[in-house]
């Protein structure tokens, strides 16, 4: 399983990665435009379900 790099938090300290930022980071790592577009379409639903500030660690399979 790949680790998610720390995201800037408050006062210059690392913070928890947020859903929208983690999705964008993941999409930026995809080189193939068609694959990126497919993932972007699917992950847009995830972003719609959670506020942009929601921490990734708060997600579970349920």
N, C-alpha and C positions, 0 to 999 in steps of 0.2 A: 504494500500500500504506500502510495506517495505521500510525503508530508507536505503540508501547506505552510509556506513561509510566513513568518510573523508580519502582521500589518501594523502600520503606525497607530499607536494609541494616543492617549492623552499625555501631555508633558514629555513628549519624545520617547516614551516607553512603549515597548511592543504591546499591541492590543490583540484581541481575539479577531480572527478573520470574520468578516461579515458576508452574508449570503451573496449579495450583489457583487461585491469586490472579488470574492472567490470564484464566482462564475466568470467574471470578466478575465481574471487571471488565467483560468483554465482555457477559455476560448482563445486568448492571446497565444497560447502554446500550440495551437493547432495550425499546421501549415497549409493543409489542403482546403481551398475555399468552399468546396461542396460539403466536406465533412464539417467544417466550422459552421456553415449555415444550418445544417441538420441539427447539430448540437445546440446552436443558438435558439432555434425554434423550440426545441424540447425544454431547454433550461429557462426559457422565458416564462413558462408555466410555473416553475419553481419560484422565480422572482416575484411573480404575481401573487403567490400564496403567502409570502413573508415580507415584512417591511425591510427596506434596504439596510437598516441597522441591525437586523436579527443576526446573532452570532451563529456561525456554522456548527459549533459544538452543541447548539440547541436542537439540531435536526436529529431525527431518528427514523427508523423504517416505518413507524406508524404514521 
